Amino acid sequence: MPIPFVRLSLRLLLTVLLLTTLASVRAEALSGPAPDFTLRSNTGKNLKLSEFRGQVVLLNFWASWCGPCRQEMPALDKLHKRYRKLGFTVLGVNVEEDSRQARQLLKEVKVSFPILFDTRNQASQLYHVEAMPTTVIIDRDGNMRYLHKGYKPGEERLYRKWVKQLIRE
């Protein structure tokens, strides 16, 4: 095999690896106040994000048709149960216009954290949600600190790390 072809192949391989690595970076630090919103919850009550000031909040935007969202929900519920007594809560924000599918899913996948229905994409637009699921973690002062797009099993360890850090602050 000629040397120039090998060099070209190696460059191409390195470029592909770099692009793959960059595409898999789905977590980032955020700053600035978390946009406030009010949505109807699965209990029928309206919940306002600012009412949770003083707690660390994990906002999780999800849809019933999203496979990774379904996978992630039990892990989020474990996180919620483990740290809620320390001033932490998960708020699941369903982004579907018709919440019937989401309500059906919640009969199968039981969670202890509040589910909010964003049927008009009010909150989704405020947070520029582009991927399912999208997770935003907010500190006790109401500032956005972390953003994570998508979900693969095991990534909840990253959420736990961030939540523990913010609880200690």
C-alpha positions as CSV (number, residue, x, y, z in Angstrom):
1,M,0.0,0.0,0.0
2,P,1.5,3.4,-0.9
3,I,2.5,5.6,2.0
4,P,0.3,8.6,0.9
5,F,-2.8,6.4,1.0
6,V,-1.9,5.3,4.5
7,R,-1.5,8.9,5.6
8,L,-4.8,9.9,4.1
9,S,-6.5,6.9,5.7
10,L,-5.1,7.8,9.1
11,R,-6.1,11.4,8.7
12,L,-9.6,10.3,7.7
13,L,-9.8,7.9,10.7
14,L,-8.6,10.6,13.1
15,T,-11.2,13.1,11.7
16,V,-14.0,10.6,12.1
17,L,-12.9,9.8,15.7
18,L,-12.7,13.5,16.5
19,L,-16.2,14.2,15.1
20,T,-17.6,11.1,16.9
21,T,-16.1,12.3,20.2
22,L,-17.5,15.8,19.7
23,A,-20.9,14.5,18.9
24,S,-20.9,12.4,22.1
25,V,-20.2,15.5,24.3
26,R,-23.8,16.1,25.4
27,A,-23.2,17.8,28.7
28,E,-22.2,21.3,29.5
29,A,-22.1,23.9,32.2
30,L,-24.7,26.6,32.2
31,S,-25.1,30.0,33.9
32,G,-27.9,32.5,34.4
33,P,-31.3,32.4,36.0
34,A,-33.6,29.5,35.2
35,P,-36.6,30.9,33.3
36,D,-39.7,30.6,35.4
37,F,-42.9,28.9,34.3
38,T,-46.1,27.4,35.6
39,L,-47.6,24.1,34.4
40,R,-50.3,21.7,35.4
41,S,-49.0,18.7,37.2
42,N,-50.1,15.0,37.2
43,T,-51.9,15.7,40.4
44,G,-54.0,18.4,38.8
45,K,-52.3,21.3,40.7
46,N,-50.4,24.0,38.9
47,L,-46.7,24.1,39.9
48,K,-44.4,27.1,39.4
49,L,-40.7,26.5,39.1
50,S,-39.9,29.5,41.3
51,E,-41.8,27.8,44.2
52,F,-38.9,25.3,44.3
53,R,-36.3,28.0,45.0
54,G,-34.1,26.9,47.9
55,Q,-33.9,23.4,46.4
56,V,-31.7,21.8,43.8
57,V,-34.0,21.0,40.9
58,L,-33.5,18.6,38.0
59,L,-35.8,19.5,35.1
60,N,-36.2,16.6,32.7
61,F,-38.0,17.3,29.4
62,W,-39.3,14.0,28.0
63,A,-41.9,12.5,25.7
64,S,-43.7,9.1,25.8
65,W,-42.5,8.2,22.3
66,C,-38.9,8.6,23.3
67,G,-37.2,5.3,24.2
68,P,-34.2,6.8,26.1
69,C,-36.8,8.9,28.1
70,R,-38.5,5.7,29.2
71,Q,-35.2,4.2,30.2
72,E,-34.1,7.2,32.1
73,M,-37.3,7.7,34.3
74,P,-36.6,4.9,36.8
75,A,-33.0,6.2,37.3
76,L,-34.4,9.7,37.9
77,D,-36.9,8.4,40.4
78,K,-34.1,6.7,42.4
79,L,-32.1,9.9,42.4
80,H,-35.2,11.8,43.5
81,K,-35.9,9.4,46.4
82,R,-32.3,9.3,47.5
83,Y,-31.7,13.1,47.7
84,R,-35.2,14.7,48.3
85,K,-34.7,14.9,52.1
86,L,-31.5,17.0,51.4
87,G,-33.4,19.6,49.4
88,F,-33.5,18.1,45.9
89,T,-36.4,17.4,43.5
90,V,-36.9,16.1,40.0
91,L,-39.5,17.8,37.9
92,G,-40.5,15.7,34.8
93,V,-41.8,18.0,32.0
94,N,-43.7,16.1,29.3
95,V,-43.6,18.0,26.0
96,E,-46.5,16.4,24.1
97,E,-49.5,18.5,23.0
98,D,-51.8,15.6,24.0
99,S,-50.9,14.3,27.4
100,R,-52.9,11.0,27.1
101,Q,-49.9,8.9,26.0
102,A,-47.8,10.4,28.8
103,R,-50.5,9.6,31.4
104,Q,-50.7,6.0,30.0
105,L,-46.9,5.6,30.3
106,L,-47.0,6.8,33.9
107,K,-49.3,4.0,34.7
108,E,-46.6,1.6,33.5
109,V,-43.5,3.5,34.7
110,K,-44.4,4.8,38.2
111,V,-42.4,7.7,39.5
112,S,-42.6,9.6,42.8
113,F,-41.6,13.0,41.4
114,P,-44.0,15.6,39.9
115,I,-44.8,15.4,36.2
116,L,-45.7,18.6,34.5
117,F,-47.5,18.8,31.2
118,D,-46.1,21.4,28.7
119,T,-48.9,21.0,26.2
120,R,-48.2,24.4,24.6
121,N,-44.4,24.0,24.6
122,Q,-44.2,27.0,26.9
123,A,-41.3,25.7,29.1
124,S,-39.7,23.8,26.2
125,Q,-39.3,27.0,24.3
126,L,-37.9,28.9,27.3
127,Y,-35.2,26.2,27.7
128,H,-34.6,25.8,24.0
129,V,-35.2,22.1,24.1
130,E,-33.9,20.4,21.0
131,A,-33.3,16.8,22.0
132,M,-35.2,14.2,24.0
133,P,-34.6,13.8,26.8
134,T,-33.1,17.1,27.8
135,T,-32.1,17.7,31.4
136,V,-31.3,21.0,33.1
137,I,-30.0,21.1,36.7
138,I,-30.8,24.3,38.7
139,D,-29.1,25.3,41.9
140,R,-30.8,26.5,45.2
141,D,-30.6,30.1,44.0
142,G,-32.6,29.4,40.9
143,N,-29.6,29.5,38.5
144,M,-29.1,27.0,35.7
145,R,-25.9,25.1,36.2
146,Y,-25.8,22.0,34.0
147,L,-27.4,20.9,30.7
148,H,-27.4,17.3,29.4
149,K,-29.0,16.2,26.1
150,G,-30.0,12.6,25.5
151,Y,-29.6,9.6,27.7
152,K,-27.6,6.4,27.7
153,P,-27.7,3.9,30.7
154,G,-25.1,4.9,33.3
155,E,-25.3,8.7,32.6
156,E,-27.4,9.1,35.8
157,R,-24.0,8.9,37.6
158,L,-23.2,12.2,36.1
159,Y,-26.5,13.7,37.4
160,R,-25.7,12.2,40.8
161,K,-22.3,13.9,40.8
162,W,-23.8,17.3,39.9
163,V,-26.7,17.0,42.3
164,K,-24.4,16.1,45.2
165,Q,-22.1,19.0,44.4
166,L,-25.0,21.5,44.3
167,I,-26.6,20.1,47.5
168,R,-23.2,20.8,49.3
169,E,-23.1,24.4,48.1
